[in-house]
Amino acid sequence: MSSCRYGLNAGAAAVAHPIGRFRIIRTRTNRQLNTAIQELHDRAESERRWRLTTEQRIERALALLEGQDTDLAARLRAVLQGDQP
């Protein structure tokens, strides 16, 4: 068995070490994962702000309808509160 067969000759040192290649792949993968996670956090924050804004608008609409005894006001209140009119 020759040592060349297993890459143990003098030229083997010139070949890129596989660990270095894995480190580059791992770093790129981590960067991509971090980017994806940040995008998910940003989207969740945006949806949270949208939900709060929507809830505030519903509360304002309900406050405007308060004290009105018309059929339309009753139906609007029911819809805004999630009830069936």
QUIDASUL-V163540 format. One record per run of one state. SS is the DSSP state (@ for helix, = for strand, . for the rest). FROM is the first residue (numbers start at 1). TO is the last residue. If there is no record, write none. Layout:
BEGIN
ss->SS from->FROM to->TO
ss->SS from->FROM to->TO
END
This chain:
BEGIN
ss->. from->1 to->2
ss->@ from->3 to->6
ss->. from->7 to->9
ss->@ from->10 to->14
ss->. from->15 to->17
ss->@ from->18 to->65
ss->. from->66 to->70
ss->@ from->71 to->80
ss->. from->81 to->85
END
